Every structure is written in structure tokens, then in C-alpha cells.
Amino acid sequence: MRGFSRFLIATLCGLVLAVGVHIVSILATPHLAEQDAFAKVQSTLTAETAQIISAPGGADTWMPMPDPAVAVAACAFDLRDGPMRVSAKTGQNLLTFSFHKESGGVFFAVTDRAAVRGELEIVAMTARQLDEARAAEDENDPSRDVRIVAPEQQGFVIVRVAAPTPSQRPQAEEAAKAVSCVTEQAEQS
């Protein structure tokens, strides 16, 4: 009986240790990964328009299992340089934006249904930049921008444009490439 108790305790200790190592490795993987999504789109920081990362039809891309009916573009942002304005004209194809933190995770998403008169203006900024923008705003002429506060200084925007039929793929790709991602210069105090 005594030998069985030792075996049972050793087995339970081994299982607890294995579970602990497994959980730690899962939680540490995003922080240790060298080629995460932000690293792959970081080259778009200097671009003024979204860059195609997956063309409709499933062409070469680093994305796992791309949807052949969707054009996917991205632009990275660094809010230390000022707020980032994302602008797009809507059309007949579904257009969506998802804003991601550098560390991973979506913090805001919107579709073209939020457009006003066929145009969608989204400004990503820090809480301080939002306070400054509100202070400088004319109360008689309020901004029509969709303003969002980013939880981190760096991140990226994923733009998706649906192409339900193969004949709409070129239109979807052009619409994705036409999305403007411009950093507004921070005012020097």
C-alpha cells in the first residue's frame, strides 16, 4: 500500500508539472515569436496606403488559409508620431476594418455601414491625443471622424474587401489598395 501511495503522489506531481509547463509555454509563445503579425506588416509604417497581403483568389501570402473571396490589405501605425487617419470610399463590395494591438488582439472593428456619404474616416489615437483633439475642436463644427483610442502605441489595421464573384476580384483588390493610412503630425508644444 505504501508503494502505491508514492507512485500516486509522483504521478500527480508529474501531471501538475506538465500542465504548468504547458500553460506557461502557451502564454509565452506570443511574446517570444519573432515573426508575429505586427512584424510582418511593420514594413507598411511608411506607406500612405494599405498594402495588399492577400489578394483575392488565394495568391501567395503569409496568411494561413486565405479566403479566396476577400482582398486583405494592412497598414501599421505608430501613434508616437501622431494620430493615424484611415480613409476609404465605400462601394458595392463589403469593406471592413479591424484594428489590432501590437501585442495581439483586436481592439476595434467597423464595417462600411458606418460610412457617411460613401466615405469612412477613422482616426486612431492615444487618450492624450484624443483630449488634445477635443480641446482644439470648434464646438460649432464638430468632427465627423470616427475616433478610437488605441490601448497601445503601435498596432496595425487589417482591411478586408469582399469579392463574392471572381469577376469582382480586381475591384476588391483596388478598393483595398485605395484605403489611405496617413499619420497626422503631432502638434509641437
C-alpha positions as CSV (number, residue, x, y, z in Angstrom):
1,M,0.0,0.0,0.0
2,R,2.8,2.4,0.8
3,G,4.5,1.9,-2.6
4,F,1.2,2.6,-4.4
5,S,0.8,5.9,-2.4
6,R,4.3,7.0,-3.5
7,F,3.5,6.1,-7.1
8,L,0.2,8.0,-7.0
9,I,1.9,11.1,-5.5
10,A,4.7,11.0,-8.0
11,T,2.2,10.7,-10.9
12,L,0.1,13.6,-9.6
13,C,3.2,15.8,-9.2
14,G,4.3,14.9,-12.7
15,L,0.9,15.8,-14.1
16,V,0.8,19.1,-12.3
17,L,4.3,20.0,-13.5
18,A,3.3,19.0,-17.1
19,V,0.2,21.2,-17.0
20,G,2.2,24.1,-15.6
21,V,4.9,23.9,-18.3
22,H,2.2,23.6,-21.0
23,I,0.3,26.7,-19.8
24,V,3.5,28.7,-19.5
25,S,4.6,27.8,-23.0
26,I,1.3,28.7,-24.5
27,L,1.2,32.1,-22.7
28,A,4.8,32.9,-23.6
29,T,4.7,32.0,-27.3
30,P,3.2,35.3,-28.5
31,H,5.9,37.2,-26.6
32,L,8.7,35.0,-27.9
33,A,7.6,34.8,-31.6
34,E,9.8,36.7,-34.0
35,Q,7.5,36.7,-37.0
36,D,4.2,37.7,-35.5
37,A,1.6,39.6,-37.5
38,F,2.9,43.0,-36.5
39,A,6.4,42.1,-37.6
40,K,5.1,41.0,-41.0
41,V,3.1,44.3,-41.5
42,Q,5.6,46.6,-39.9
43,S,7.1,47.5,-43.3
44,T,3.8,49.3,-44.1
45,L,4.6,52.0,-41.5
46,T,5.9,54.4,-44.1
47,A,3.3,53.6,-46.8
48,E,0.4,56.1,-47.2
49,T,-2.0,53.4,-48.5
50,A,-2.9,50.0,-47.3
51,Q,-0.6,47.2,-48.8
52,I,-2.1,44.0,-50.1
53,I,-1.1,41.0,-48.0
54,S,-3.6,38.6,-49.6
55,A,-5.1,39.2,-53.0
56,P,-8.5,37.6,-53.8
57,G,-8.1,34.2,-55.4
58,G,-5.6,32.9,-52.8
59,A,-2.3,34.1,-54.3
60,D,1.0,33.9,-52.5
61,T,0.6,35.2,-48.9
62,W,2.0,34.6,-45.5
63,M,-1.6,34.3,-44.1
64,P,-2.7,30.8,-43.2
65,M,-5.7,29.6,-45.3
66,P,-6.6,32.9,-47.0
67,D,-10.2,33.4,-48.2
68,P,-10.2,33.4,-52.0
69,A,-13.2,35.8,-52.0
70,V,-11.6,38.5,-50.0
71,A,-8.8,41.0,-50.7
72,V,-6.8,41.7,-47.5
73,A,-4.6,44.7,-47.0
74,A,-2.8,46.1,-44.0
75,C,-1.2,49.2,-42.7
76,A,0.8,49.5,-39.5
77,F,0.7,52.5,-37.2
78,D,2.9,54.1,-34.6
79,L,1.0,56.7,-32.5
80,R,4.1,58.2,-31.1
81,D,4.3,60.1,-34.4
82,G,0.7,61.4,-34.1
83,P,-2.8,60.0,-34.7
84,M,-3.3,57.8,-37.7
85,R,-6.2,58.6,-40.1
86,V,-7.7,55.7,-42.1
87,S,-9.9,56.8,-45.0
88,A,-11.8,54.8,-47.5
89,K,-14.5,55.3,-50.1
90,T,-17.2,52.7,-50.0
91,G,-18.6,50.8,-52.9
92,Q,-20.7,47.8,-53.7
93,N,-18.3,45.3,-52.0
94,L,-18.3,44.8,-48.3
95,L,-15.5,46.7,-46.7
96,T,-14.3,46.0,-43.1
97,F,-11.6,47.3,-40.8
98,S,-10.1,45.6,-37.8
99,F,-7.7,47.5,-35.6
100,H,-5.1,45.2,-33.8
101,K,-2.7,45.8,-30.9
102,E,0.9,45.1,-31.5
103,S,0.8,42.5,-28.7
104,G,-2.1,40.8,-30.5
105,G,-5.8,41.1,-30.3
106,V,-8.5,43.2,-31.9
107,F,-9.5,46.4,-30.1
108,F,-11.9,47.9,-32.7
109,A,-13.7,46.7,-35.8
110,V,-16.1,48.5,-38.1
111,T,-17.8,47.9,-41.5
112,D,-18.6,50.2,-44.3
113,R,-22.1,50.6,-42.8
114,A,-20.6,53.3,-40.6
115,A,-19.8,55.4,-43.7
116,V,-21.2,58.9,-44.2
117,R,-22.0,59.8,-47.8
118,G,-19.9,57.0,-49.1
119,E,-16.8,57.9,-47.1
120,L,-15.4,56.4,-43.9
121,E,-12.9,58.3,-41.8
122,I,-11.4,56.6,-38.7
123,V,-8.7,58.2,-36.6
124,A,-6.8,56.0,-34.2
125,M,-5.1,57.9,-31.3
126,T,-3.9,57.7,-27.8
127,A,-6.1,59.0,-24.9
128,R,-3.9,62.1,-24.7
129,Q,-4.2,62.8,-28.4
130,L,-8.0,62.5,-28.1
131,D,-8.1,65.0,-25.3
132,E,-5.9,67.4,-27.4
133,A,-8.2,67.0,-30.4
134,R,-11.3,67.7,-28.4
135,A,-9.7,70.8,-26.9
136,A,-8.8,72.1,-30.3
137,E,-12.2,71.3,-31.9
138,D,-14.7,74.0,-32.8
139,E,-17.9,73.2,-30.9
140,N,-20.0,74.8,-33.7
141,D,-18.3,72.5,-36.3
142,P,-17.7,69.1,-34.6
143,S,-15.6,66.5,-36.3
144,R,-17.3,63.7,-38.2
145,D,-14.4,61.3,-37.8
146,V,-14.8,58.1,-36.0
147,R,-12.2,58.4,-33.2
148,I,-10.9,55.4,-31.4
149,V,-8.4,55.2,-28.6
150,A,-5.7,52.6,-29.1
151,P,-4.6,50.7,-26.0
152,E,-1.0,50.6,-27.3
153,Q,1.2,53.0,-29.2
154,Q,1.8,50.5,-32.0
155,G,-0.5,48.3,-33.9
156,F,-2.0,47.6,-37.4
157,V,-5.2,47.8,-39.3
158,I,-6.4,44.9,-41.4
159,V,-8.7,45.9,-44.3
160,R,-10.9,43.3,-45.9
161,V,-12.9,43.8,-49.1
162,A,-15.2,41.0,-50.2
163,A,-15.3,39.8,-53.8
164,P,-18.3,37.4,-53.9
165,T,-17.7,36.5,-57.6
166,P,-14.4,36.0,-59.4
167,S,-15.3,38.9,-61.7
168,Q,-15.3,41.3,-58.7
169,R,-11.8,40.3,-57.5
170,P,-10.0,43.2,-59.4
171,Q,-12.4,45.7,-57.9
172,A,-12.0,44.3,-54.4
173,E,-8.2,44.5,-54.7
174,E,-8.3,48.1,-56.0
175,A,-10.6,49.1,-53.2
176,A,-8.3,47.6,-50.6
177,K,-5.3,49.3,-52.1
178,A,-7.1,52.6,-52.2
179,V,-7.5,52.8,-48.4
180,S,-5.5,55.7,-47.1
181,C,-3.4,55.3,-43.9
182,V,-1.8,58.6,-43.1
183,T,-0.2,59.7,-39.8
184,E,-1.2,63.1,-38.8
185,Q,1.8,65.0,-37.4
186,A,1.6,65.6,-33.7
187,E,1.5,69.3,-32.8
188,Q,4.7,70.5,-31.3
189,S,4.1,72.2,-27.9
